[in-house]
Amino acid sequence: MIRTPLRPLATVIKARAQGENPDVIEKENIRKRHEVMRDESRVRAEGRLLVLGVAFIAAFAVIGVRMGTLASSEAAEPRVALGNTQIQAQRADIVDRQGRILATNLETFSLYAQPPHMIDKERVAKELVAIFPDLNEQRLLKDFTGKRKFLWVRKKLSPEQKQAVHEIGDPGLLFGPREMRLYPNGKLAAHILGGAGFGREGVNAAEVIGVAGVEKTFDEVLRDPANGGKALTLSVDLTVQAAIERVLYGGMKLLNAKGAASVLMDVHTGEVVSLVSLPDFDPNDRPRPLTQGDQADSPLFNRALQGVYELGSTFKIFTAAQAMELGLVNAETIIDTKGPMKVGGHRIGEFQNKNYGKLSVTDIIVKSSNRGTGRMALEIGVKRQQEFLKNLGLFEPTPIEIIEATGGKPLLPARWTDLSAVTVSYGHGISSSPLHLAAAYATLANGGRQIKPTILKQDAPQYGPQVLSERVAAESVRMLRKVVTKGTASFGEVPGYYVAGKTGTADKPKPTGGYYDDKVINTFASVFPAHAPKYVLIVTLDEPVETSGDKPRRTAGWTAVPVAAEIVQRVAPLLGLRPEVEPAVLTDITLASN
């Protein structure tokens, strides 16, 4: 910037020469400079005012657009601040193998209160208790008159309850839409499904999360939006499940049992078509876990997966099968089962102190001889026995996709001695779940191939490694068939379906050690049809007693076997199996003409 002098020398000299006052020149130059400065200041101020005006107009325009958007949108209740992540509300359905609904979602409402907005708090508390009798009027009134600005009253409402609350008419009672998990079949398949509950909650939504069963195992899959709401298809057949639950419940009551469990499994795919544990519960109103006592007494306890029991003589067929596989015996090999027999200083006895004498391997299974299987176990040896049972899946929890299965780890001998080998050979000293037994019997029934149980529908057989030769596996099933036709499971015969199986009666252990004299765990492990095995059925009863005779009877042949036979008779047609009737022998018929 070039500044002009206020008293230019040339101008001053000229003014003096003309007799003028030079001070006038300075004042004029000052005036002109001030005019230029005022003009520049005015331009700057006008520019600033223009920018500020444009900013105000833009701000008011944004506010106006936002107000218009809010005015045109639907009214919504204020949300409770529960974090920055959005609540996932949608959850995929669960269906059975036929596509029938096992678990789905239901739109409902929650009820919450904002006490500062209430008009008559005493009346509201009184009328809410009339609608919801389980609420406490004094507690409600205390919450309403305290310092709380928000509280849940009810997280799930029926349409009738919502209408009744609406008629109270107090502005401090507000509703929030939400989804809840619904199990339309009630208790049916409860231990498979498990149940769901609410995780993070807001007044407008709630995060439905799995808390047990397949709901928890597949929680992320069911909640994943990337799956597009595709239903989870289980291997369970709803009709078969209902039939088995009804029969098993009736058997449990008739036989005065404390509990019961059953597993029906496809021997080729490993699909669990039905899994039942009694007593059961309604997942729509899931009970709380026990805080004291034995968790096995809770209806939440899954006896088919979490219950590990000594399954008794059902293990004897494994000993016979391994001995045949190793070439130590065949089905007709004679073994002396006479007593006394001592191993590690302990006597090995028979049921009711029987003495069978010399028996073939087949008859050892048919008559259920402890000494016979014990002597085969000693020939097999500890290490080979352990390896075989491990290959049958009896050392680890079953891999089925139900979260409770992880708690069903078999109980093994602390020191596996010769005595352990003998007792394990007839199902004592080792504890496993009914599902473990089902998978092991499936290996015998499908030609000797390892099978892993699954709760998901399969499209083809899922065979594992070959554990037994097909010849030995087939011979084992033939032995099991003779147990039904000639042995301890005679009540298990179902005309047309050729049931094969093995009974197991095991004394129930005391919590403090030792065994009860009058409490047993009874099991019947069966395969049908025996000539072309398709399914394995395990039935286990806890503390059953049959009282129709003069004396109480507690063996599996009188308890578990008849229940299993009734189940086969009911569900075999539902599974698409037609009864095969043996042709009658025609006698006294003479050919009259050709």
VEXDREN-2710 file (C-alpha; in Angstrom, 1 decimal):
% VEXDREN-2710
k/r/px/py/pz
1/MET/0.0/0.0/0.0
2/ILE/1.4/3.4/-1.1
3/ARG/0.6/6.2/1.4
4/THR/0.2/9.8/0.0
5/PRO/2.0/12.5/2.1
6/LEU/-0.4/14.9/3.9
7/ARG/1.9/17.9/3.1
8/PRO/3.5/17.3/-0.4
9/LEU/6.6/19.6/-0.7
10/ALA/5.8/20.7/-4.3
11/THR/2.2/21.6/-3.4
12/VAL/3.3/23.5/-0.3
13/ILE/5.9/25.5/-2.2
14/LYS/3.4/26.4/-4.9
15/ALA/0.8/27.4/-2.3
16/ARG/3.2/29.7/-0.5
17/ALA/4.1/31.3/-3.8
18/GLN/0.5/32.0/-4.5
19/GLY/0.0/33.4/-0.9
20/GLU/-2.2/30.4/0.3
21/ASN/-2.1/28.7/3.7
22/PRO/-0.4/25.2/3.4
23/ASP/-2.3/23.9/6.4
24/VAL/-5.5/23.9/4.2
25/ILE/-3.7/21.4/1.9
26/GLU/-3.0/19.0/4.9
27/LYS/-6.6/19.1/6.1
28/GLU/-7.9/18.4/2.7
29/ASN/-5.6/15.4/2.3
30/ILE/-6.6/14.1/5.7
31/ARG/-10.3/14.3/4.7
32/LYS/-9.7/12.4/1.5
33/ARG/-7.7/9.7/3.3
34/HIS/-10.5/9.2/5.9
35/GLU/-13.1/8.9/3.1
36/VAL/-11.1/6.1/1.5
37/MET/-10.7/4.3/4.9
38/ARG/-14.5/4.6/5.5
39/ASP/-15.3/3.2/2.1
40/GLU/-13.0/0.2/2.6
41/SER/-14.5/-0.5/6.1
42/ARG/-18.0/-0.3/4.7
43/VAL/-17.2/-2.9/2.0
44/ARG/-15.7/-5.2/4.6
45/ALA/-18.7/-4.9/6.9
46/GLU/-21.2/-5.5/4.1
47/GLY/-19.2/-8.7/3.1
48/ARG/-19.3/-10.0/6.6
49/LEU/-23.0/-9.3/7.0
50/LEU/-23.7/-11.1/3.7
51/VAL/-21.8/-14.2/4.8
52/LEU/-23.5/-14.2/8.2
53/GLY/-26.9/-13.9/6.6
54/VAL/-26.3/-16.8/4.3
55/ALA/-25.2/-18.9/7.3
56/PHE/-28.4/-18.1/9.2
57/ILE/-30.6/-18.9/6.2
58/ALA/-28.9/-22.3/5.7
59/ALA/-29.2/-23.1/9.4
60/PHE/-32.9/-22.3/9.5
61/ALA/-33.4/-24.2/6.3
62/VAL/-31.9/-27.4/7.9
63/ILE/-34.0/-27.0/11.0
64/GLY/-37.1/-26.5/9.0
65/VAL/-36.5/-29.6/6.9
66/ARG/-35.8/-31.7/10.0
67/MET/-39.0/-30.4/11.7
68/GLY/-40.9/-31.3/8.6
69/THR/-39.5/-34.8/8.6
70/LEU/-40.3/-35.4/12.2
71/ALA/-43.8/-34.0/11.8
72/SER/-44.5/-36.4/8.9
73/SER/-43.1/-39.5/10.6
74/GLU/-44.9/-41.9/13.0
75/ALA/-44.8/-41.1/16.7
76/ALA/-42.4/-43.2/18.7
77/GLU/-41.7/-43.7/22.4
78/PRO/-38.4/-42.4/23.7
79/ARG/-35.7/-45.1/23.9
80/VAL/-33.7/-46.2/26.9
81/ALA/-30.0/-45.6/26.3
82/LEU/-28.4/-49.1/26.4
83/GLY/-25.3/-48.7/24.2
84/ASN/-24.3/-47.6/20.8
85/THR/-25.0/-50.9/19.0
86/GLN/-28.3/-51.6/17.4
87/ILE/-30.5/-54.3/18.9
88/GLN/-31.1/-57.2/16.6
89/ALA/-34.8/-58.1/16.7
90/GLN/-35.3/-60.7/14.0
91/ARG/-34.6/-64.5/14.7
92/ALA/-35.0/-67.3/12.2
93/ASP/-37.5/-70.1/12.7
94/ILE/-36.6/-73.7/13.7
95/VAL/-38.5/-76.4/11.9
96/ASP/-38.6/-80.2/12.0
97/ARG/-37.5/-82.5/9.1
98/GLN/-40.9/-82.1/7.5
99/GLY/-40.8/-78.3/7.7
100/ARG/-43.2/-78.0/10.6
101/ILE/-42.7/-75.1/13.0
102/LEU/-40.9/-75.9/16.3
103/ALA/-39.9/-72.3/17.2
104/THR/-40.9/-69.0/15.7
105/ASN/-41.3/-65.3/16.5
106/LEU/-44.4/-63.5/17.8
107/GLU/-45.0/-59.7/17.7
108/THR/-46.1/-58.5/21.1
109/PHE/-45.7/-55.5/23.4
110/SER/-43.8/-54.5/26.5
111/LEU/-45.1/-52.3/29.3
112/TYR/-43.0/-49.7/31.0
113/ALA/-43.7/-46.7/33.3
114/GLN/-42.4/-43.1/33.5
115/PRO/-43.5/-42.1/37.1
116/PRO/-42.9/-38.3/36.6
117/HIS/-45.7/-38.3/34.0
118/MET/-48.2/-40.3/36.1
119/ILE/-51.4/-38.5/37.3
120/ASP/-52.7/-40.9/40.0
121/LYS/-50.0/-43.3/41.1
122/GLU/-52.0/-45.1/43.7
123/ARG/-54.8/-45.9/41.3
124/VAL/-52.4/-47.1/38.7
125/ALA/-50.6/-49.4/41.1
126/LYS/-53.9/-50.9/42.3
127/GLU/-55.3/-51.5/38.7
128/LEU/-52.0/-53.0/37.5
129/VAL/-52.1/-55.6/40.3
130/ALA/-55.7/-56.4/39.3
131/ILE/-54.4/-57.1/35.7
132/PHE/-51.1/-58.8/36.8
133/PRO/-51.8/-60.6/40.2
134/ASP/-48.1/-61.6/40.5
135/LEU/-47.1/-57.9/41.0
136/ASN/-46.8/-56.4/44.4
137/GLU/-48.9/-53.3/44.9
138/GLN/-46.7/-51.8/47.7
139/ARG/-43.6/-52.4/45.7
140/LEU/-45.1/-50.7/42.6
141/LEU/-46.3/-47.7/44.6
142/LYS/-42.8/-47.4/46.2
143/ASP/-41.2/-47.3/42.7
144/PHE/-43.8/-44.9/41.3
145/THR/-43.3/-42.4/44.2
146/GLY/-39.6/-42.7/44.4
147/LYS/-36.9/-41.0/42.3
148/ARG/-37.0/-43.4/39.4
149/LYS/-37.9/-41.9/36.0
150/PHE/-38.2/-45.3/34.2
151/LEU/-39.1/-48.8/35.2
152/TRP/-40.2/-52.0/33.4
153/VAL/-43.6/-53.3/34.5
154/ARG/-44.0/-56.2/32.1
155/LYS/-41.7/-57.3/29.3
156/LYS/-44.3/-59.4/27.5
157/LEU/-48.0/-58.6/27.2
158/SER/-50.9/-60.6/25.6
159/PRO/-53.3/-58.5/23.5
160/GLU/-55.9/-58.8/26.3
161/GLN/-53.5/-57.5/28.9
162/LYS/-52.4/-54.6/26.6
163/GLN/-56.0/-53.6/26.2
164/ALA/-56.7/-53.7/29.9
165/VAL/-53.6/-51.5/30.6
166/HIS/-54.7/-49.1/27.9
167/GLU/-58.0/-48.7/29.6
168/ILE/-56.3/-47.5/32.7
169/GLY/-55.6/-44.3/30.7
170/ASP/-52.6/-42.9/32.6
171/PRO/-50.0/-41.1/30.4
172/GLY/-47.2/-42.5/32.6
173/LEU/-47.9/-46.1/31.3
174/LEU/-46.3/-46.7/27.9
175/PHE/-46.1/-49.6/25.4
176/GLY/-43.1/-50.7/23.3
177/PRO/-43.4/-53.1/20.4
178/ARG/-41.1/-56.1/20.5
179/GLU/-40.7/-59.7/19.3
180/MET/-40.7/-62.7/21.6
181/ARG/-39.8/-66.4/20.9
182/LEU/-42.8/-68.7/20.7
183/TYR/-42.8/-72.5/20.9
184/PRO/-46.2/-73.4/19.5
185/ASN/-46.0/-77.1/20.6
186/GLY/-45.4/-76.3/24.3
187/LYS/-43.4/-79.0/26.0
188/LEU/-42.8/-81.0/22.9
189/ALA/-39.1/-81.4/22.1
190/ALA/-38.3/-79.0/25.0
191/HIS/-34.9/-80.4/25.8
192/ILE/-33.9/-80.3/22.1
193/LEU/-35.0/-76.6/21.6
194/GLY/-33.8/-75.4/25.0
195/GLY/-35.3/-72.0/25.0
196/ALA/-34.6/-68.3/24.5
197/GLY/-34.6/-65.1/26.5
198/PHE/-33.9/-61.4/26.2
199/GLY/-30.4/-59.9/26.1
200/ARG/-30.0/-56.2/25.6
201/GLU/-33.4/-54.4/25.8
202/GLY/-34.9/-51.1/24.8
203/VAL/-38.4/-49.9/24.9
204/ASN/-38.8/-50.4/21.2
205/ALA/-36.9/-53.7/20.7
206/ALA/-35.3/-56.6/22.6
207/GLU/-32.5/-58.8/21.6
208/VAL/-33.7/-62.4/21.6
209/ILE/-30.9/-64.8/22.5
210/GLY/-30.7/-68.6/22.9
211/VAL/-30.2/-69.8/26.5
212/ALA/-30.1/-73.6/26.1
213/GLY/-30.5/-76.4/23.5
214/VAL/-30.1/-75.8/19.8
215/GLU/-31.3/-72.2/20.4
216/LYS/-28.0/-71.5/22.1
217/THR/-25.8/-73.7/19.9
218/PHE/-27.0/-72.0/16.8
219/ASP/-27.6/-68.6/18.3
220/GLU/-25.4/-66.7/15.9
221/VAL/-26.8/-68.5/12.9
222/LEU/-30.4/-67.8/13.9
223/ARG/-29.6/-64.1/14.5
224/ASP/-27.4/-63.6/11.4
225/PRO/-29.2/-61.3/8.9
226/ALA/-27.0/-62.7/6.1
227/ASN/-29.0/-65.9/6.2
228/GLY/-32.1/-64.0/5.1
229/GLY/-34.2/-65.5/7.8
230/LYS/-33.7/-69.1/6.4
231/ALA/-35.2/-71.6/8.9
232/LEU/-32.9/-74.0/10.8
233/THR/-34.0/-77.6/9.8
234/LEU/-33.6/-80.3/12.5
235/SER/-33.5/-84.0/12.1
236/VAL/-36.4/-84.4/14.5
237/ASP/-39.8/-85.7/13.3
238/LEU/-42.5/-83.8/15.3
239/THR/-45.0/-86.6/15.0
240/VAL/-42.6/-89.3/16.1
241/GLN/-41.4/-87.1/18.9
242/ALA/-45.0/-86.6/20.2
243/ALA/-45.7/-90.3/20.1
244/ILE/-42.6/-91.3/22.0
245/GLU/-43.1/-88.6/24.6
246/ARG/-46.6/-89.9/25.3
247/VAL/-45.6/-93.5/25.5
248/LEU/-42.5/-92.8/27.6
249/TYR/-44.5/-90.6/30.0
250/GLY/-47.1/-93.3/30.4
251/GLY/-44.4/-96.0/31.0
252/MET/-42.7/-93.8/33.6
253/LYS/-45.9/-93.3/35.6
254/LEU/-47.0/-96.9/35.4
255/LEU/-43.6/-98.1/36.5
256/ASN/-43.2/-95.5/39.3
257/ALA/-40.0/-94.2/37.8
258/LYS/-38.3/-91.0/38.9
259/GLY/-37.3/-90.1/35.4
260/ALA/-37.0/-91.4/31.9
261/ALA/-35.1/-90.8/28.6
262/SER/-35.1/-92.1/25.1
263/VAL/-33.2/-91.7/21.9
264/LEU/-34.3/-92.8/18.4
265/MET/-31.5/-92.5/15.8
266/ASP/-31.0/-93.4/12.2
267/VAL/-28.1/-95.9/12.1
268/HIS/-26.8/-94.7/8.7
269/THR/-27.0/-90.9/8.9
270/GLY/-26.7/-90.4/12.6
271/GLU/-29.8/-88.2/12.6
272/VAL/-31.6/-88.1/16.0
273/VAL/-35.2/-88.4/15.0
274/SER/-36.4/-88.2/18.6
275/LEU/-34.8/-87.3/21.9
276/VAL/-36.9/-87.3/25.1
277/SER/-36.0/-86.5/28.7
278/LEU/-38.6/-86.6/31.4
279/PRO/-39.7/-84.8/33.4
280/ASP/-39.7/-81.9/31.0
281/PHE/-40.7/-78.2/30.9
282/ASP/-42.4/-75.6/28.7
283/PRO/-39.8/-73.4/26.9
284/ASN/-42.4/-70.7/26.7
285/ASP/-42.2/-70.4/30.5
286/ARG/-38.7/-71.8/31.2
287/PRO/-38.2/-72.5/34.9
288/ARG/-35.2/-71.3/36.8
289/PRO/-32.3/-73.7/37.5
290/LEU/-32.1/-75.2/41.0
291/THR/-30.1/-73.2/43.5
292/GLN/-29.6/-76.1/45.8
293/GLY/-29.8/-79.9/45.8
294/ASP/-29.1/-82.2/42.9
295/GLN/-29.4/-80.6/39.4
296/ALA/-30.5/-83.9/38.1
297/ASP/-33.8/-83.4/39.9
298/SER/-34.5/-80.3/37.8
299/PRO/-36.8/-80.6/34.8
300/LEU/-34.1/-78.7/32.9
301/PHE/-31.7/-81.6/33.3
302/ASN/-31.4/-83.5/30.0
303/ARG/-31.2/-87.2/31.0
304/ALA/-30.5/-88.3/27.4
305/LEU/-27.4/-86.1/27.1
306/GLN/-26.2/-84.9/30.5
307/GLY/-27.2/-88.0/32.4
308/VAL/-24.2/-90.4/32.5
309/TYR/-25.2/-93.8/34.0
310/GLU/-23.8/-97.3/34.4
311/LEU/-25.8/-98.8/31.6
312/GLY/-25.2/-102.4/32.7
313/SER/-25.4/-105.4/30.5
314/THR/-26.1/-103.4/27.3
315/PHE/-22.3/-103.2/27.1
316/LYS/-21.8/-107.0/26.9
317/ILE/-22.4/-107.1/23.1
318/PHE/-19.3/-104.8/22.7
319/THR/-17.1/-107.3/24.5
320/ALA/-18.5/-110.2/22.3
321/ALA/-18.1/-108.2/19.1
322/GLN/-14.5/-107.2/19.9
323/ALA/-13.5/-110.8/20.8
324/MET/-15.0/-112.0/17.5
325/GLU/-13.2/-109.2/15.6
326/LEU/-9.9/-110.2/17.1
327/GLY/-10.5/-113.8/16.2
328/LEU/-10.5/-115.0/19.8
329/VAL/-13.9/-116.5/19.6
330/ASN/-16.8/-117.0/17.2
331/ALA/-20.6/-117.1/17.8
332/GLU/-20.5/-120.8/18.7
333/THR/-17.3/-120.8/20.8
334/ILE/-17.9/-122.5/24.2
335/ILE/-16.8/-120.6/27.3
336/ASP/-17.0/-122.0/30.8
337/THR/-18.9/-119.6/33.0
338/LYS/-18.8/-121.7/36.2
339/GLY/-17.8/-120.0/39.4
340/PRO/-16.0/-119.2/41.4
341/MET/-14.3/-116.4/39.4
342/LYS/-12.0/-114.0/41.2
343/VAL/-10.2/-111.0/39.6
344/GLY/-8.0/-108.7/41.7
345/GLY/-9.3/-110.3/44.8
346/HIS/-13.0/-109.6/43.9
347/ARG/-15.6/-112.3/43.2
348/ILE/-17.4/-112.0/39.8
349/GLY/-21.0/-113.2/40.3
350/GLU/-24.0/-113.7/38.2
351/PHE/-27.5/-112.2/38.5
352/GLN/-29.3/-114.0/41.4
353/ASN/-26.2/-116.1/41.9
354/LYS/-27.0/-118.3/38.8
355/ASN/-24.5/-120.8/37.5
356/TYR/-24.9/-121.2/33.8
357/GLY/-22.0/-123.6/33.2
358/LYS/-20.6/-123.9/29.7
359/LEU/-22.2/-121.5/27.2
360/SER/-21.6/-120.5/23.6
361/VAL/-20.8/-116.8/23.0
362/THR/-24.3/-116.3/21.6
363/ASP/-25.8/-117.8/24.8
364/ILE/-23.6/-115.7/27.0
365/ILE/-25.3/-112.6/25.4
366/VAL/-28.8/-114.3/25.4
367/LYS/-28.5/-115.3/29.1
368/SER/-26.5/-112.1/30.0
369/SER/-23.6/-113.9/31.8
370/ASN/-21.2/-111.6/33.7
371/ARG/-18.5/-114.3/34.0
372/GLY/-18.7/-115.2/30.3
373/THR/-18.1/-111.6/29.1
374/GLY/-15.6/-111.1/31.9
375/ARG/-13.5/-114.0/30.6
376/MET/-13.6/-112.7/27.1
377/ALA/-12.5/-109.2/28.4
378/LEU/-9.4/-110.8/30.1
379/GLU/-8.5/-112.4/26.7
380/ILE/-8.9/-109.0/25.0
381/GLY/-6.8/-107.2/27.5
382/VAL/-7.0/-103.7/29.0
383/LYS/-5.3/-101.7/26.2
384/ARG/-7.3/-103.2/23.3
385/GLN/-10.5/-102.9/25.3
386/GLN/-9.8/-99.2/25.9
387/GLU/-9.0/-98.6/22.2
388/PHE/-12.2/-100.3/21.0
389/LEU/-14.5/-98.4/23.4
390/LYS/-12.8/-95.2/22.4
391/ASN/-13.4/-95.9/18.7
392/LEU/-17.1/-96.4/19.6
393/GLY/-17.1/-92.8/21.0
394/LEU/-17.5/-93.8/24.6
395/PHE/-14.6/-91.7/26.0
396/GLU/-15.7/-88.2/25.0
397/PRO/-18.9/-86.1/25.0
398/THR/-21.1/-86.8/22.0
399/PRO/-20.6/-84.2/19.2
400/ILE/-24.4/-83.6/18.8
401/GLU/-25.3/-79.9/18.2
402/ILE/-27.1/-79.4/21.5
403/ILE/-25.1/-77.3/24.1
404/GLU/-26.0/-79.6/27.0
405/ALA/-24.1/-82.5/25.4
406/THR/-20.8/-81.0/26.4
407/GLY/-21.6/-81.8/30.0
408/GLY/-22.2/-85.5/29.2
409/LYS/-18.6/-86.6/29.5
410/PRO/-18.4/-90.4/30.3
411/LEU/-17.0/-91.4/33.7
412/LEU/-14.1/-93.9/33.3
413/PRO/-12.2/-95.9/35.8
414/ALA/-9.4/-93.9/37.5
415/ARG/-7.1/-97.0/37.1
416/TRP/-8.0/-99.4/34.3
417/THR/-6.9/-102.7/35.8
418/ASP/-7.9/-106.3/34.9
419/LEU/-10.7/-105.9/37.3
420/SER/-11.8/-102.8/35.5
421/ALA/-11.7/-104.6/32.2
422/VAL/-14.0/-107.3/33.6
423/THR/-16.5/-104.9/35.2
424/VAL/-16.6/-102.6/32.2
425/SER/-17.3/-105.6/29.9
426/TYR/-20.7/-105.9/31.5
427/GLY/-21.3/-102.2/31.9
428/HIS/-20.2/-101.4/35.5
429/GLY/-17.4/-99.0/36.5
430/ILE/-18.0/-96.9/33.3
431/SER/-20.8/-94.4/32.9
432/SER/-22.1/-92.9/29.7
433/SER/-25.3/-91.3/28.4
434/PRO/-28.1/-92.9/26.5
435/LEU/-27.0/-91.0/23.4
436/HIS/-23.5/-92.5/23.7
437/LEU/-25.1/-96.0/23.7
438/ALA/-27.3/-95.1/20.7
439/ALA/-24.2/-94.1/18.7
440/ALA/-22.3/-97.3/19.7
441/TYR/-25.2/-99.6/18.8
442/ALA/-25.6/-97.7/15.5
443/THR/-22.0/-98.8/14.7
444/LEU/-23.0/-102.4/15.2
445/ALA/-26.2/-102.0/13.1
446/ASN/-24.8/-100.2/10.1
447/GLY/-22.1/-102.7/9.2
448/GLY/-19.4/-101.7/11.7
449/ARG/-18.9/-98.1/10.7
450/GLN/-18.5/-95.3/13.3
451/ILE/-21.4/-92.9/13.4
452/LYS/-21.7/-89.5/15.0
453/PRO/-25.1/-88.3/16.2
454/THR/-26.5/-85.1/14.8
455/ILE/-29.6/-83.0/15.4
456/LEU/-29.5/-81.5/11.8
457/LYS/-31.3/-83.1/8.9
458/GLN/-28.9/-85.0/6.5
459/ASP/-29.3/-85.9/2.9
460/ALA/-27.1/-89.0/2.8
461/PRO/-25.3/-91.5/5.1
462/GLN/-22.5/-90.1/7.2
463/TYR/-20.2/-93.0/7.9
464/GLY/-17.0/-92.7/9.8
465/PRO/-14.1/-95.2/10.0
466/GLN/-14.7/-98.9/10.0
467/VAL/-14.6/-100.1/13.6
468/LEU/-15.8/-103.7/13.0
469/SER/-15.9/-105.9/9.9
470/GLU/-19.4/-106.2/8.3
471/ARG/-19.4/-109.9/9.2
472/VAL/-18.8/-109.4/12.9
473/ALA/-21.3/-106.5/13.0
474/ALA/-24.0/-108.6/11.3
475/GLU/-23.3/-111.5/13.7
476/SER/-23.6/-109.1/16.7
477/VAL/-27.1/-108.0/15.5
478/ARG/-28.1/-111.7/15.1
479/MET/-27.1/-112.3/18.7
480/LEU/-29.2/-109.3/19.8
481/ARG/-32.1/-110.7/17.9
482/LYS/-31.9/-113.9/19.9
483/VAL/-32.0/-111.9/23.1
484/VAL/-35.5/-110.8/22.1
485/THR/-36.6/-114.2/20.8
486/LYS/-35.0/-116.4/23.5
487/GLY/-33.6/-114.3/26.2
488/THR/-34.1/-111.5/28.7
489/ALA/-36.0/-109.1/26.3
490/SER/-38.8/-111.4/25.3
491/PHE/-41.4/-108.6/26.0
492/GLY/-39.6/-106.6/23.3
493/GLU/-40.9/-108.5/20.3
494/VAL/-43.1/-106.5/18.0
495/PRO/-44.7/-108.6/15.2
496/GLY/-43.5/-107.6/11.8
497/TYR/-40.6/-105.4/12.9
498/TYR/-38.0/-108.0/14.1
499/VAL/-36.6/-106.1/17.1
500/ALA/-33.1/-106.9/18.3
501/GLY/-31.6/-105.6/21.5
502/LYS/-30.0/-106.0/24.9
503/THR/-31.3/-105.3/28.4
504/GLY/-29.2/-103.6/31.1
505/THR/-30.1/-103.5/34.8
506/ALA/-27.6/-101.5/36.9
507/ASP/-27.7/-100.8/40.6
508/LYS/-27.9/-97.0/41.2
509/PRO/-24.8/-95.6/43.0
510/LYS/-25.2/-93.6/46.2
511/PRO/-23.9/-90.1/46.3
512/THR/-21.7/-91.1/49.4
513/GLY/-20.4/-94.2/47.7
514/GLY/-21.6/-97.8/47.2
515/TYR/-24.9/-98.8/45.6
516/TYR/-28.6/-98.9/46.6
517/ASP/-30.2/-102.3/47.2
518/ASP/-33.6/-101.2/45.8
519/LYS/-32.8/-98.5/43.2
520/VAL/-31.7/-99.3/39.6
521/ILE/-31.2/-97.7/36.3
522/ASN/-32.8/-99.9/33.6
523/THR/-32.0/-99.7/29.9
524/PHE/-33.1/-101.4/26.8
525/ALA/-30.9/-100.8/23.7
526/SER/-32.7/-102.0/20.6
527/VAL/-32.3/-102.2/16.8
528/PHE/-35.0/-102.6/14.2
529/PRO/-35.7/-104.2/11.8
530/ALA/-33.0/-106.7/12.7
531/HIS/-32.5/-108.2/9.2
532/ALA/-32.0/-104.7/7.7
533/PRO/-31.3/-102.3/10.5
534/LYS/-32.5/-98.8/10.1
535/TYR/-33.0/-97.4/13.6
536/VAL/-31.6/-97.6/17.1
537/LEU/-33.9/-97.0/20.0
538/ILE/-32.6/-96.5/23.6
539/VAL/-35.0/-96.4/26.5
540/THR/-33.7/-95.7/30.0
541/LEU/-35.8/-95.5/33.2
542/ASP/-34.5/-94.1/36.5
543/GLU/-35.6/-96.1/39.6
544/PRO/-38.5/-98.0/38.0
545/VAL/-40.4/-100.8/39.8
546/GLU/-43.1/-103.0/38.3
547/THR/-45.7/-103.9/41.0
548/SER/-48.4/-105.9/39.3
549/GLY/-47.1/-109.2/40.7
550/ASP/-46.6/-110.6/44.2
551/LYS/-43.2/-109.1/44.5
552/PRO/-41.8/-105.8/43.0
553/ARG/-39.8/-106.4/39.8
554/ARG/-37.0/-104.0/38.9
555/THR/-35.1/-105.7/36.0
556/ALA/-35.1/-104.1/32.6
557/GLY/-36.9/-107.0/31.0
558/TRP/-40.0/-106.1/33.1
559/THR/-39.7/-102.3/32.8
560/ALA/-37.7/-100.8/30.0
561/VAL/-38.4/-103.5/27.4
562/PRO/-42.2/-103.3/27.4
563/VAL/-42.0/-99.5/27.1
564/ALA/-39.6/-99.8/24.2
565/ALA/-41.8/-102.4/22.4
566/GLU/-44.8/-100.0/22.7
567/ILE/-42.7/-97.2/21.2
568/VAL/-41.6/-99.3/18.3
569/GLN/-45.2/-100.4/17.6
570/ARG/-46.4/-96.8/17.6
571/VAL/-43.6/-95.1/15.6
572/ALA/-42.5/-97.7/13.1
573/PRO/-45.5/-97.0/10.8
574/LEU/-44.8/-93.2/11.3
575/LEU/-41.3/-93.8/10.0
576/GLY/-42.6/-95.5/6.9
577/LEU/-41.7/-99.0/7.9
578/ARG/-44.2/-101.6/6.9
579/PRO/-44.6/-104.7/9.0
580/GLU/-43.3/-107.9/7.4
581/VAL/-45.5/-110.8/8.1
582/GLU/-44.0/-114.3/7.9
583/PRO/-46.0/-116.5/5.6
584/ALA/-47.9/-119.3/7.4
585/VAL/-47.0/-122.9/6.8
586/LEU/-49.8/-124.5/4.8
587/THR/-50.6/-128.1/5.9
588/ASP/-53.1/-130.8/4.8
589/ILE/-53.4/-129.4/1.3
590/THR/-53.5/-131.9/-1.6
591/LEU/-52.8/-130.9/-5.2
592/ALA/-56.0/-131.8/-7.0
593/SER/-54.9/-131.0/-10.6
594/ASN/-52.0/-129.5/-12.3
END
